[in-house]
Amino acid sequence: MHGFDETTERILRRASEYVRERLTIDPVPLDHRGIAAELDRDAPSLIGDGPTDPDIVFDQYERVLGPAVISVDSPRFLSFIPAAPTKASMLFDMVVSASSLNGTSWLESAGAIHAENHVLRVVADLAGLPATAGGVFLSGGSAGNLSALTVARDVARHRRGDRARMRILASEQTHSSVANTARILDCDIVTVPAVDSRMVGAEVERVIASDEDPSTFCAVVATAGTTNAGIVDDLVGVGEVARKHGLWFHVDAAYGGAALLSRRISARFAGIDRVDSMIVDPHKWLFAPLDCAILLYREPRLAKGVHTQNASYLDSIHVDDSEWNPTDYAYHLTRRARGLAMWFSLATHGIDAYRDAVDRALDVATHAAERIVSTPYLELVREPDLSVVMFRRRGWDERRYTRWSEQLLADGIGFVLPSRWDGEPILRLAIVHPGTSEAIIDEILGTLAHAPT
Ligand SMILES: Cc1ncc(COP(=O)(O)O)c(C=O)c1O
C-alpha cells in the first residue's frame, strides 16, 4: 500500500488524466443533485476485505459519484456562497496533499507556516491591522467564528475573575454559525435591531445602555458582507461602541472580506482596522480551493493563552516562545497546511489579478441589479452592497420559485435557490466567479418570464 508499485503507477495515470480533464473543462458544468435511490442502485459499496481493481473504483467515481455533486466552482452556481478556485491554487493543493503537509507546529512545518503567514500578512494589511497581528488558516468561517469568540468569552471571564454566563451582541443577519458558536460556548446571543438591515453603532449602544447587566456582554459581532444580502455593517460605529465598553470586536468578513481588494468599494469597510479578530474565507471569494478560512487577531497572544493545548507529548513544540504554532490560535491541533494553495496562486498571479477578479464579480452584480430593475416582471429587493443580488419575480409564490429553481438546475442553466427576506420568499444570486458573465445572468433572468411547466 505504501510502496510505489505498478498499481500506484496505474492510479497516477488515471488520476492525472482525470485532473487534466477536470481542470481544462471550461466552463465547469453544474452537474446534478444526487438521488439516494439512484446512488444505491448505481454505486454499490466497493469496499470489501479484499482489493477492488482501481479502474473499477475510479469508474464509479467518474461515472456516478462525481456527477452527483453540484459543482460549486461552476460560474452558474449562484446559491449559498459559491467557490471559484484558480487553477494554480487547485494544482498546488495537490502538491500539499501529495506531500502530506502538516501545518500544526513550527517544529514540524516551519516552511509551510512561513509561506502561509505571508498570505495572512497580505490580508491583515488590507484590513489595516498592526504589524503584530497574526492568525491561522483553518477549515471554514464557522471554525473561525468559534475559535475567535472562544477567545472573546475567556478574555472577558478572565477580566471579571469568574465564569459567568456571557452574552454576545449580534444582528438578525449574523451568520448562523455565530448562534451555533454561542450554543457550544454556553453563551447567549442578544440581537441588536438593525437599521435598514444593517447593524449600526447607535443601536448597539442603545441595547447596552438599556441592559440590566451589561458586564456580561463579552463581544459584539459585526458582519462585513452578510450571507443572504451582502450587507456591510457600520463597522466604524460598532467598533467605537465596542471600544467604549471594553467589548471584543469581531468582524465576520467570511464572504465580503475579499472586497477589501476592490479600490472602488473598500471604503465600505472603514472601521475594520479596529477589530480584535476577524475572519475571511478564501474558499469563498478569494479563489482558493475548499476548505480554507483565515482567522486574524489584533493581539494573537490573547488567543494563544486560550487555545494552546498542553500535554507532555506537546512540550517539544512549546520550547521556544517566538515560534509560530498555528495550533495555538484556534481550537484545532492537527491541521492541513491549507493556506499554501492560496499562497502559490497569489504569488504566481499577483494581487492585482485578484483585485480585477473581485471587481469583475461586482460589475456583474451591478449588471444583474440593473437588468432586474429594467425588467417589468422582476423587482429588486435592494441595491447590492457587494455581489449578492436579491430580487422577486412579481406574482410568484414559494412553490413557483422552487419549481423554477429545480428546472433551472435540471437544464444546467443555473443553480439558484430561493431564500427569504422580511419573511417573504425571494430569489438570490451570489456572484463570486469571474466566469459568471452578463450573458449567464441574462439567460437566467430570461427564464423567469414564464411560469415553469
Ligand atoms: C458571513 C459568513 N460567515 C460565516 C460563514 C460560515 O463559513 P463556512 O461555511 O466556511 O464555515 C459563512 C458561509 O457562508 C458566511 O457567509
The ligand as an SDF file (V2000), in Angstrom:
LIG
                    3D

 16 16  0  0  0  0  0  0  0  0999 V2000
  -20.8130   35.6710    6.5870 C   0  0  0  0  0  0  0  0  0  0  0  0
  -20.4870   34.2180    6.7790 C   0  0  0  0  0  0  0  0  0  0  0  0
  -19.9180   33.8120    7.9220 N   0  0  0  0  0  0  0  0  0  0  0  0
  -19.6100   32.5390    8.1640 C   0  0  0  0  0  0  0  0  0  0  0  0
  -19.8680   31.5690    7.2190 C   0  0  0  0  0  0  0  0  0  0  0  0
  -19.5220   30.1390    7.5230 C   0  0  0  0  0  0  0  0  0  0  0  0
  -18.4240   29.7920    6.7620 O   0  0  0  0  0  0  0  0  0  0  0  0
  -18.0780   28.2470    6.4540 P   0  0  0  0  0  0  0  0  0  0  0  0
  -19.2110   27.7430    5.6190 O   0  0  0  0  0  0  0  0  0  0  0  0
  -16.7810   28.3610    5.7290 O   0  0  0  0  0  0  0  0  0  0  0  0
  -17.9700   27.5410    7.7550 O   0  0  0  0  0  0  0  0  0  0  0  0
  -20.4600   31.9300    6.0020 C   0  0  0  0  0  0  0  0  0  0  0  0
  -20.7790   30.9050    4.9960 C   0  0  0  0  0  0  0  0  0  0  0  0
  -21.4440   31.1470    4.0210 O   0  0  0  0  0  0  0  0  0  0  0  0
  -20.7700   33.2820    5.7700 C   0  0  0  0  0  0  0  0  0  0  0  0
  -21.3340   33.6860    4.6360 O   0  0  0  0  0  0  0  0  0  0  0  0
  1  2  1  0
  2  3  1  0
  2 15  2  0
  3  4  2  0
  4  5  1  0
  5  6  1  0
  5 12  2  0
  6  7  1  0
  7  8  1  0
  8  9  2  0
  8 10  1  0
  8 11  1  0
 12 13  1  0
 12 15  1  0
 13 14  2  0
 15 16  1  0
M  END
$$$$
